[in-house]
Amino acid sequence: MTRATPTHRRRPGALLVALLTGLSAWLTTAPRAATAGPALTLQVKAPWAEGGTIDARYTCDGADVSPALSWRGGGNGSLFFAITCVDPDAPGGSFVHWLVYDLPFRGGRINEDAPKTLTLPGGARQGLNDFGRVGWGGPCPPVGARHRYVITVYAYRSPLGLAPKCRITDLEKALRGRVTQTGRVTGVFAH
């Protein structure tokens, strides 16, 4: 009686070729992320839990002050940070509520109620939100609508060189290829 020899023992190279062919096929057909970039490696904390309700204090129903944020992550030598807050559920498409950039590393945080000025203490700059103003413009969705507000923190190694009052498209272009780490936190709000 002859014993059957497994295929991979008869032709060791055939198994390797089959594995590489399968991997190649998977790589060429696997879905890609909408925006390529570094992994979400910064852990961002806001006054609300991930997916939680944003307190009216930070909205047009309250004092409309910016939230305190903190983040920590893998210690990659990043010296500067940018922060965006975007409402992806706005009727006309994404609506920008806050742009901060060239925020120097100072323990990985920004205090509540950041001034609505072109330059923040420490040299960070602020861009224009979609209300047409500098600084934080809190959540203010149409009555009855529940919207998400995504705050993203980007880490990078050198100042971007953007003037104050830039728009989000300018910031995104300047960050392209420079971001070393990102993190985000999302909150929800409805009137």
mmCIF file of the C-alpha atoms, coordinates in Angstrom:
data_MODEL
# 
_entry.id   MODEL 
# 
loop_
_atom_site.group_PDB 
_atom_site.id 
_atom_site.type_symbol 
_atom_site.label_atom_id 
_atom_site.label_alt_id 
_atom_site.label_comp_id 
_atom_site.label_asym_id 
_atom_site.label_entity_id 
_atom_site.label_seq_id 
_atom_site.pdbx_PDB_ins_code 
_atom_site.Cartn_x 
_atom_site.Cartn_y 
_atom_site.Cartn_z 
_atom_site.occupancy 
_atom_site.B_iso_or_equiv 
_atom_site.pdbx_formal_charge 
_atom_site.auth_seq_id 
_atom_site.auth_comp_id 
_atom_site.auth_asym_id 
_atom_site.auth_atom_id 
_atom_site.pdbx_PDB_model_num 
ATOM 1   C CA . MET A 1 1   ? 0.000   0.000  0.000  1.00 0.00 ? 1   MET A CA 1 
ATOM 2   C CA . THR A 1 2   ? 1.387   3.358  -0.968 1.00 0.00 ? 2   THR A CA 1 
ATOM 3   C CA . ARG A 1 3   ? 1.071   6.224  1.389  1.00 0.00 ? 3   ARG A CA 1 
ATOM 4   C CA . ALA A 1 4   ? -0.166  9.512  -0.111 1.00 0.00 ? 4   ALA A CA 1 
ATOM 5   C CA . THR A 1 5   ? 2.267   12.353 0.245  1.00 0.00 ? 5   THR A CA 1 
ATOM 6   C CA . PRO A 1 6   ? 0.738   15.779 0.979  1.00 0.00 ? 6   PRO A CA 1 
ATOM 7   C CA . THR A 1 7   ? 1.077   18.244 -1.896 1.00 0.00 ? 7   THR A CA 1 
ATOM 8   C CA . HIS A 1 8   ? 3.130   20.721 0.110  1.00 0.00 ? 8   HIS A CA 1 
ATOM 9   C CA . ARG A 1 9   ? 5.731   18.024 0.796  1.00 0.00 ? 9   ARG A CA 1 
ATOM 10  C CA . ARG A 1 10  ? 6.052   17.032 -2.826 1.00 0.00 ? 10  ARG A CA 1 
ATOM 11  C CA . ARG A 1 11  ? 6.464   20.572 -4.117 1.00 0.00 ? 11  ARG A CA 1 
ATOM 12  C CA . PRO A 1 12  ? 7.484   23.016 -1.378 1.00 0.00 ? 12  PRO A CA 1 
ATOM 13  C CA . GLY A 1 13  ? 7.721   25.885 -3.856 1.00 0.00 ? 13  GLY A CA 1 
ATOM 14  C CA . ALA A 1 14  ? 4.128   25.365 -5.034 1.00 0.00 ? 14  ALA A CA 1 
ATOM 15  C CA . LEU A 1 15  ? 2.711   26.206 -1.607 1.00 0.00 ? 15  LEU A CA 1 
ATOM 16  C CA . LEU A 1 16  ? 4.756   29.392 -1.425 1.00 0.00 ? 16  LEU A CA 1 
ATOM 17  C CA . VAL A 1 17  ? 3.629   30.421 -4.915 1.00 0.00 ? 17  VAL A CA 1 
ATOM 18  C CA . ALA A 1 18  ? -0.023  29.766 -3.989 1.00 0.00 ? 18  ALA A CA 1 
ATOM 19  C CA . LEU A 1 19  ? 0.305   31.842 -0.801 1.00 0.00 ? 19  LEU A CA 1 
ATOM 20  C CA . LEU A 1 20  ? 1.980   34.736 -2.601 1.00 0.00 ? 20  LEU A CA 1 
ATOM 21  C CA . THR A 1 21  ? -0.591  34.662 -5.397 1.00 0.00 ? 21  THR A CA 1 
ATOM 22  C CA . GLY A 1 22  ? -3.437  34.769 -2.864 1.00 0.00 ? 22  GLY A CA 1 
ATOM 23  C CA . LEU A 1 23  ? -1.798  37.601 -0.935 1.00 0.00 ? 23  LEU A CA 1 
ATOM 24  C CA . SER A 1 24  ? -1.236  39.567 -4.126 1.00 0.00 ? 24  SER A CA 1 
ATOM 25  C CA . ALA A 1 25  ? -4.870  39.112 -5.164 1.00 0.00 ? 25  ALA A CA 1 
ATOM 26  C CA . TRP A 1 26  ? -6.060  40.235 -1.735 1.00 0.00 ? 26  TRP A CA 1 
ATOM 27  C CA . LEU A 1 27  ? -3.837  43.315 -1.738 1.00 0.00 ? 27  LEU A CA 1 
ATOM 28  C CA . THR A 1 28  ? -5.082  44.449 -5.126 1.00 0.00 ? 28  THR A CA 1 
ATOM 29  C CA . THR A 1 29  ? -8.780  43.973 -4.285 1.00 0.00 ? 29  THR A CA 1 
ATOM 30  C CA . ALA A 1 30  ? -8.872  44.846 -0.572 1.00 0.00 ? 30  ALA A CA 1 
ATOM 31  C CA . PRO A 1 31  ? -10.837 48.044 0.161  1.00 0.00 ? 31  PRO A CA 1 
ATOM 32  C CA . ARG A 1 32  ? -8.696  51.080 0.864  1.00 0.00 ? 32  ARG A CA 1 
ATOM 33  C CA . ALA A 1 33  ? -9.312  53.641 3.581  1.00 0.00 ? 33  ALA A CA 1 
ATOM 34  C CA . ALA A 1 34  ? -10.991 56.815 2.357  1.00 0.00 ? 34  ALA A CA 1 
ATOM 35  C CA . THR A 1 35  ? -8.055  58.870 3.592  1.00 0.00 ? 35  THR A CA 1 
ATOM 36  C CA . ALA A 1 36  ? -4.656  57.294 3.771  1.00 0.00 ? 36  ALA A CA 1 
ATOM 37  C CA . GLY A 1 37  ? -2.476  58.250 6.694  1.00 0.00 ? 37  GLY A CA 1 
ATOM 38  C CA . PRO A 1 38  ? -1.144  57.196 10.034 1.00 0.00 ? 38  PRO A CA 1 
ATOM 39  C CA . ALA A 1 39  ? -3.120  54.961 12.314 1.00 0.00 ? 39  ALA A CA 1 
ATOM 40  C CA . LEU A 1 40  ? -5.290  56.400 15.061 1.00 0.00 ? 40  LEU A CA 1 
ATOM 41  C CA . THR A 1 41  ? -2.633  56.216 17.729 1.00 0.00 ? 41  THR A CA 1 
ATOM 42  C CA . LEU A 1 42  ? -3.406  59.274 19.864 1.00 0.00 ? 42  LEU A CA 1 
ATOM 43  C CA . GLN A 1 43  ? -5.978  58.763 22.588 1.00 0.00 ? 43  GLN A CA 1 
ATOM 44  C CA . VAL A 1 44  ? -8.073  61.936 22.681 1.00 0.00 ? 44  VAL A CA 1 
ATOM 45  C CA . LYS A 1 45  ? -10.198 62.866 25.698 1.00 0.00 ? 45  LYS A CA 1 
ATOM 46  C CA . ALA A 1 46  ? -12.981 65.438 25.765 1.00 0.00 ? 46  ALA A CA 1 
ATOM 47  C CA . PRO A 1 47  ? -15.458 66.407 28.513 1.00 0.00 ? 47  PRO A CA 1 
ATOM 48  C CA . TRP A 1 48  ? -17.804 63.759 27.062 1.00 0.00 ? 48  TRP A CA 1 
ATOM 49  C CA . ALA A 1 49  ? -17.265 60.024 26.503 1.00 0.00 ? 49  ALA A CA 1 
ATOM 50  C CA . GLU A 1 50  ? -16.760 58.712 22.965 1.00 0.00 ? 50  GLU A CA 1 
ATOM 51  C CA . GLY A 1 51  ? -20.144 59.014 21.246 1.00 0.00 ? 51  GLY A CA 1 
ATOM 52  C CA . GLY A 1 52  ? -21.590 60.823 24.255 1.00 0.00 ? 52  GLY A CA 1 
ATOM 53  C CA . THR A 1 53  ? -23.744 63.934 24.405 1.00 0.00 ? 53  THR A CA 1 
ATOM 54  C CA . ILE A 1 54  ? -21.941 67.273 24.270 1.00 0.00 ? 54  ILE A CA 1 
ATOM 55  C CA . ASP A 1 55  ? -22.873 69.547 27.169 1.00 0.00 ? 55  ASP A CA 1 
ATOM 56  C CA . ALA A 1 56  ? -24.822 72.667 26.117 1.00 0.00 ? 56  ALA A CA 1 
ATOM 57  C CA . ARG A 1 57  ? -21.990 74.775 27.587 1.00 0.00 ? 57  ARG A CA 1 
ATOM 58  C CA . TYR A 1 58  ? -19.948 74.056 24.426 1.00 0.00 ? 58  TYR A CA 1 
ATOM 59  C CA . THR A 1 59  ? -22.808 74.843 22.005 1.00 0.00 ? 59  THR A CA 1 
ATOM 60  C CA . CYS A 1 60  ? -24.840 77.778 20.701 1.00 0.00 ? 60  CYS A CA 1 
ATOM 61  C CA . ASP A 1 61  ? -27.422 76.887 23.384 1.00 0.00 ? 61  ASP A CA 1 
ATOM 62  C CA . GLY A 1 62  ? -24.888 77.718 26.104 1.00 0.00 ? 62  GLY A CA 1 
ATOM 63  C CA . ALA A 1 63  ? -21.685 79.730 26.553 1.00 0.00 ? 63  ALA A CA 1 
ATOM 64  C CA . ASP A 1 64  ? -20.286 78.444 23.207 1.00 0.00 ? 64  ASP A CA 1 
ATOM 65  C CA . VAL A 1 65  ? -16.818 77.879 24.698 1.00 0.00 ? 65  VAL A CA 1 
ATOM 66  C CA . SER A 1 66  ? -14.337 75.388 23.307 1.00 0.00 ? 66  SER A CA 1 
ATOM 67  C CA . PRO A 1 67  ? -13.922 72.164 25.267 1.00 0.00 ? 67  PRO A CA 1 
ATOM 68  C CA . ALA A 1 68  ? -10.760 71.210 27.104 1.00 0.00 ? 68  ALA A CA 1 
ATOM 69  C CA . LEU A 1 69  ? -9.022  68.425 25.222 1.00 0.00 ? 69  LEU A CA 1 
ATOM 70  C CA . SER A 1 70  ? -6.122  66.180 26.114 1.00 0.00 ? 70  SER A CA 1 
ATOM 71  C CA . TRP A 1 71  ? -4.315  63.459 24.216 1.00 0.00 ? 71  TRP A CA 1 
ATOM 72  C CA . ARG A 1 72  ? -1.561  60.969 24.688 1.00 0.00 ? 72  ARG A CA 1 
ATOM 73  C CA . GLY A 1 73  ? 0.138   58.550 22.422 1.00 0.00 ? 73  GLY A CA 1 
ATOM 74  C CA . GLY A 1 74  ? 3.243   56.797 21.274 1.00 0.00 ? 74  GLY A CA 1 
ATOM 75  C CA . GLY A 1 75  ? 5.900   59.451 21.890 1.00 0.00 ? 75  GLY A CA 1 
ATOM 76  C CA . ASN A 1 76  ? 7.060   59.785 18.305 1.00 0.00 ? 76  ASN A CA 1 
ATOM 77  C CA . GLY A 1 77  ? 8.907   63.088 18.596 1.00 0.00 ? 77  GLY A CA 1 
ATOM 78  C CA . SER A 1 78  ? 5.961   65.175 17.395 1.00 0.00 ? 78  SER A CA 1 
ATOM 79  C CA . LEU A 1 79  ? 6.311   68.736 18.540 1.00 0.00 ? 79  LEU A CA 1 
ATOM 80  C CA . PHE A 1 80  ? 3.190   70.325 17.081 1.00 0.00 ? 80  PHE A CA 1 
ATOM 81  C CA . PHE A 1 81  ? -0.505  69.538 16.849 1.00 0.00 ? 81  PHE A CA 1 
ATOM 82  C CA . ALA A 1 82  ? -3.515  70.573 14.805 1.00 0.00 ? 82  ALA A CA 1 
ATOM 83  C CA . ILE A 1 83  ? -7.129  70.181 15.902 1.00 0.00 ? 83  ILE A CA 1 
ATOM 84  C CA . THR A 1 84  ? -10.245 70.127 13.760 1.00 0.00 ? 84  THR A CA 1 
ATOM 85  C CA . CYS A 1 85  ? -13.883 69.805 14.740 1.00 0.00 ? 85  CYS A CA 1 
ATOM 86  C CA . VAL A 1 86  ? -16.213 68.847 11.891 1.00 0.00 ? 86  VAL A CA 1 
ATOM 87  C CA . ASP A 1 87  ? -19.934 68.056 11.746 1.00 0.00 ? 87  ASP A CA 1 
ATOM 88  C CA . PRO A 1 88  ? -20.309 65.395 9.022  1.00 0.00 ? 88  PRO A CA 1 
ATOM 89  C CA . ASP A 1 89  ? -24.125 65.471 9.356  1.00 0.00 ? 89  ASP A CA 1 
ATOM 90  C CA . ALA A 1 90  ? -24.685 69.104 8.323  1.00 0.00 ? 90  ALA A CA 1 
ATOM 91  C CA . PRO A 1 91  ? -27.378 69.584 5.656  1.00 0.00 ? 91  PRO A CA 1 
ATOM 92  C CA . GLY A 1 92  ? -24.938 71.069 3.123  1.00 0.00 ? 92  GLY A CA 1 
ATOM 93  C CA . GLY A 1 93  ? -22.148 68.552 3.792  1.00 0.00 ? 93  GLY A CA 1 
ATOM 94  C CA . SER A 1 94  ? -19.362 68.647 6.363  1.00 0.00 ? 94  SER A CA 1 
ATOM 95  C CA . PHE A 1 95  ? -19.374 71.819 8.457  1.00 0.00 ? 95  PHE A CA 1 
ATOM 96  C CA . VAL A 1 96  ? -16.157 73.005 10.135 1.00 0.00 ? 96  VAL A CA 1 
ATOM 97  C CA . HIS A 1 97  ? -16.484 74.200 13.739 1.00 0.00 ? 97  HIS A CA 1 
ATOM 98  C CA . TRP A 1 98  ? -12.831 74.655 14.722 1.00 0.00 ? 98  TRP A CA 1 
ATOM 99  C CA . LEU A 1 99  ? -9.324  74.767 13.249 1.00 0.00 ? 99  LEU A CA 1 
ATOM 100 C CA . VAL A 1 100 ? -6.226  75.051 15.429 1.00 0.00 ? 100 VAL A CA 1 
ATOM 101 C CA . TYR A 1 101 ? -2.711  74.414 14.113 1.00 0.00 ? 101 TYR A CA 1 
ATOM 102 C CA . ASP A 1 102 ? 0.944   74.729 15.089 1.00 0.00 ? 102 ASP A CA 1 
ATOM 103 C CA . LEU A 1 103 ? -0.059  74.114 18.701 1.00 0.00 ? 103 LEU A CA 1 
ATOM 104 C CA . PRO A 1 104 ? 3.230   73.380 20.480 1.00 0.00 ? 104 PRO A CA 1 
ATOM 105 C CA . PHE A 1 105 ? 3.468   70.249 22.595 1.00 0.00 ? 105 PHE A CA 1 
ATOM 106 C CA . ARG A 1 106 ? 2.691   71.286 26.156 1.00 0.00 ? 106 ARG A CA 1 
ATOM 107 C CA . GLY A 1 107 ? 1.689   68.070 27.808 1.00 0.00 ? 107 GLY A CA 1 
ATOM 108 C CA . GLY A 1 108 ? -0.778  67.179 25.044 1.00 0.00 ? 108 GLY A CA 1 
ATOM 109 C CA . ARG A 1 109 ? -3.679  69.431 25.910 1.00 0.00 ? 109 ARG A CA 1 
ATOM 110 C CA . ILE A 1 110 ? -5.620  72.589 25.145 1.00 0.00 ? 110 ILE A CA 1 
ATOM 111 C CA . ASN A 1 111 ? -7.589  74.349 27.849 1.00 0.00 ? 111 ASN A CA 1 
ATOM 112 C CA . GLU A 1 112 ? -11.310 75.048 27.837 1.00 0.00 ? 112 GLU A CA 1 
ATOM 113 C CA . ASP A 1 113 ? -12.486 78.385 26.444 1.00 0.00 ? 113 ASP A CA 1 
ATOM 114 C CA . ALA A 1 114 ? -9.580  79.026 24.074 1.00 0.00 ? 114 ALA A CA 1 
ATOM 115 C CA . PRO A 1 115 ? -9.619  82.699 23.062 1.00 0.00 ? 115 PRO A CA 1 
ATOM 116 C CA . LYS A 1 116 ? -11.285 83.411 19.701 1.00 0.00 ? 116 LYS A CA 1 
ATOM 117 C CA . THR A 1 117 ? -8.161  85.154 18.447 1.00 0.00 ? 117 THR A CA 1 
ATOM 118 C CA . LEU A 1 118 ? -5.887  84.595 15.453 1.00 0.00 ? 118 LEU A CA 1 
ATOM 119 C CA . THR A 1 119 ? -3.022  83.469 17.674 1.00 0.00 ? 119 THR A CA 1 
ATOM 120 C CA . LEU A 1 120 ? -3.320  81.505 20.914 1.00 0.00 ? 120 LEU A CA 1 
ATOM 121 C CA . PRO A 1 121 ? -0.942  81.731 23.878 1.00 0.00 ? 121 PRO A CA 1 
ATOM 122 C CA . GLY A 1 122 ? 2.176   79.729 23.011 1.00 0.00 ? 122 GLY A CA 1 
ATOM 123 C CA . GLY A 1 123 ? 2.003   80.610 19.308 1.00 0.00 ? 123 GLY A CA 1 
ATOM 124 C CA . ALA A 1 124 ? -0.708  78.303 17.959 1.00 0.00 ? 124 ALA A CA 1 
ATOM 125 C CA . ARG A 1 125 ? -2.902  79.738 15.221 1.00 0.00 ? 125 ARG A CA 1 
ATOM 126 C CA . GLN A 1 126 ? -6.578  79.421 14.437 1.00 0.00 ? 126 GLN A CA 1 
ATOM 127 C CA . GLY A 1 127 ? -8.307  79.167 11.102 1.00 0.00 ? 127 GLY A CA 1 
ATOM 128 C CA . LEU A 1 128 ? -11.767 80.167 9.975  1.00 0.00 ? 128 LEU A CA 1 
ATOM 129 C CA . ASN A 1 129 ? -14.694 77.959 10.873 1.00 0.00 ? 129 ASN A CA 1 
ATOM 130 C CA . ASP A 1 130 ? -17.665 77.666 8.522  1.00 0.00 ? 130 ASP A CA 1 
ATOM 131 C CA . PHE A 1 131 ? -19.502 80.365 10.485 1.00 0.00 ? 131 PHE A CA 1 
ATOM 132 C CA . GLY A 1 132 ? -16.837 82.666 8.962  1.00 0.00 ? 132 GLY A CA 1 
ATOM 133 C CA . ARG A 1 133 ? -15.233 83.358 12.344 1.00 0.00 ? 133 ARG A CA 1 
ATOM 134 C CA . VAL A 1 134 ? -11.914 82.570 13.982 1.00 0.00 ? 134 VAL A CA 1 
ATOM 135 C CA . GLY A 1 135 ? -11.896 80.082 16.854 1.00 0.00 ? 135 GLY A CA 1 
ATOM 136 C CA . TRP A 1 136 ? -14.451 77.653 18.211 1.00 0.00 ? 136 TRP A CA 1 
ATOM 137 C CA . GLY A 1 137 ? -17.978 77.816 16.837 1.00 0.00 ? 137 GLY A CA 1 
ATOM 138 C CA . GLY A 1 138 ? -19.928 75.278 18.840 1.00 0.00 ? 138 GLY A CA 1 
ATOM 139 C CA . PRO A 1 139 ? -22.551 72.783 17.703 1.00 0.00 ? 139 PRO A CA 1 
ATOM 140 C CA . CYS A 1 140 ? -25.743 74.465 16.512 1.00 0.00 ? 140 CYS A CA 1 
ATOM 141 C CA . PRO A 1 141 ? -27.706 71.963 14.380 1.00 0.00 ? 141 PRO A CA 1 
ATOM 142 C CA . PRO A 1 142 ? -31.230 72.583 13.088 1.00 0.00 ? 142 PRO A CA 1 
ATOM 143 C CA . VAL A 1 143 ? -33.906 72.014 15.751 1.00 0.00 ? 143 VAL A CA 1 
ATOM 144 C CA . GLY A 1 144 ? -34.681 68.334 16.205 1.00 0.00 ? 144 GLY A CA 1 
ATOM 145 C CA . ALA A 1 145 ? -31.614 67.130 14.308 1.00 0.00 ? 145 ALA A CA 1 
ATOM 146 C CA . ARG A 1 146 ? -29.037 65.023 16.144 1.00 0.00 ? 146 ARG A CA 1 
ATOM 147 C CA . HIS A 1 147 ? -25.559 65.608 14.711 1.00 0.00 ? 147 HIS A CA 1 
ATOM 148 C CA . ARG A 1 148 ? -22.138 64.092 15.299 1.00 0.00 ? 148 ARG A CA 1 
ATOM 149 C CA . TYR A 1 149 ? -19.136 66.324 15.971 1.00 0.00 ? 149 TYR A CA 1 
ATOM 150 C CA . VAL A 1 150 ? -15.779 64.740 15.219 1.00 0.00 ? 150 VAL A CA 1 
ATOM 151 C CA . ILE A 1 151 ? -12.729 66.274 16.872 1.00 0.00 ? 151 ILE A CA 1 
ATOM 152 C CA . THR A 1 152 ? -9.469  65.085 15.326 1.00 0.00 ? 152 THR A CA 1 
ATOM 153 C CA . VAL A 1 153 ? -5.971  65.772 16.645 1.00 0.00 ? 153 VAL A CA 1 
ATOM 154 C CA . TYR A 1 154 ? -3.026  65.540 14.240 1.00 0.00 ? 154 TYR A CA 1 
ATOM 155 C CA . ALA A 1 155 ? 0.613   65.316 15.378 1.00 0.00 ? 155 ALA A CA 1 
ATOM 156 C CA . TYR A 1 156 ? 3.531   66.524 13.258 1.00 0.00 ? 156 TYR A CA 1 
ATOM 157 C CA . ARG A 1 157 ? 7.154   67.564 13.708 1.00 0.00 ? 157 ARG A CA 1 
ATOM 158 C CA . SER A 1 158 ? 7.553   71.144 12.424 1.00 0.00 ? 158 SER A CA 1 
ATOM 159 C CA . PRO A 1 159 ? 5.339   74.234 12.026 1.00 0.00 ? 159 PRO A CA 1 
ATOM 160 C CA . LEU A 1 160 ? 3.103   74.272 8.959  1.00 0.00 ? 160 LEU A CA 1 
ATOM 161 C CA . GLY A 1 161 ? 3.814   77.899 8.069  1.00 0.00 ? 161 GLY A CA 1 
ATOM 162 C CA . LEU A 1 162 ? 0.157   78.734 7.407  1.00 0.00 ? 162 LEU A CA 1 
ATOM 163 C CA . ALA A 1 163 ? -1.143  82.220 8.059  1.00 0.00 ? 163 ALA A CA 1 
ATOM 164 C CA . PRO A 1 164 ? -3.959  82.681 10.565 1.00 0.00 ? 164 PRO A CA 1 
ATOM 165 C CA . LYS A 1 165 ? -7.510  82.531 9.145  1.00 0.00 ? 165 LYS A CA 1 
ATOM 166 C CA . CYS A 1 166 ? -6.763  79.620 6.814  1.00 0.00 ? 166 CYS A CA 1 
ATOM 167 C CA . ARG A 1 167 ? -9.561  77.289 5.725  1.00 0.00 ? 167 ARG A CA 1 
ATOM 168 C CA . ILE A 1 168 ? -9.719  73.537 6.279  1.00 0.00 ? 168 ILE A CA 1 
ATOM 169 C CA . THR A 1 169 ? -8.626  72.823 2.691  1.00 0.00 ? 169 THR A CA 1 
ATOM 170 C CA . ASP A 1 170 ? -5.418  74.806 3.312  1.00 0.00 ? 170 ASP A CA 1 
ATOM 171 C CA . LEU A 1 171 ? -4.813  72.914 6.550  1.00 0.00 ? 171 LEU A CA 1 
ATOM 172 C CA . GLU A 1 172 ? -5.424  69.516 4.960  1.00 0.00 ? 172 GLU A CA 1 
ATOM 173 C CA . LYS A 1 173 ? -3.038  70.345 2.121  1.00 0.00 ? 173 LYS A CA 1 
ATOM 174 C CA . ALA A 1 174 ? -0.324  71.513 4.551  1.00 0.00 ? 174 ALA A CA 1 
ATOM 175 C CA . LEU A 1 175 ? -0.711  68.374 6.691  1.00 0.00 ? 175 LEU A CA 1 
ATOM 176 C CA . ARG A 1 176 ? -0.451  65.993 3.730  1.00 0.00 ? 176 ARG A CA 1 
ATOM 177 C CA . GLY A 1 177 ? 2.579   63.737 4.219  1.00 0.00 ? 177 GLY A CA 1 
ATOM 178 C CA . ARG A 1 178 ? 3.562   65.354 7.530  1.00 0.00 ? 178 ARG A CA 1 
ATOM 179 C CA . VAL A 1 179 ? 1.203   63.727 10.044 1.00 0.00 ? 179 VAL A CA 1 
ATOM 180 C CA . THR A 1 180 ? 2.894   61.219 12.342 1.00 0.00 ? 180 THR A CA 1 
ATOM 181 C CA . GLN A 1 181 ? -0.092  60.335 14.552 1.00 0.00 ? 181 GLN A CA 1 
ATOM 182 C CA . THR A 1 182 ? -3.799  61.054 14.754 1.00 0.00 ? 182 THR A CA 1 
ATOM 183 C CA . GLY A 1 183 ? -6.615  60.496 17.185 1.00 0.00 ? 183 GLY A CA 1 
ATOM 184 C CA . ARG A 1 184 ? -10.246 61.498 17.444 1.00 0.00 ? 184 ARG A CA 1 
ATOM 185 C CA . VAL A 1 185 ? -13.225 61.731 19.715 1.00 0.00 ? 185 VAL A CA 1 
ATOM 186 C CA . THR A 1 186 ? -16.844 62.124 18.632 1.00 0.00 ? 186 THR A CA 1 
ATOM 187 C CA . GLY A 1 187 ? -19.711 63.717 20.513 1.00 0.00 ? 187 GLY A CA 1 
ATOM 188 C CA . VAL A 1 188 ? -23.366 64.218 19.603 1.00 0.00 ? 188 VAL A CA 1 
ATOM 189 C CA . PHE A 1 189 ? -25.732 67.124 20.109 1.00 0.00 ? 189 PHE A CA 1 
ATOM 190 C CA . ALA A 1 190 ? -29.335 68.037 19.311 1.00 0.00 ? 190 ALA A CA 1 
ATOM 191 C CA . HIS A 1 191 ? -31.504 71.027 20.326 1.00 0.00 ? 191 HIS A CA 1 
# 
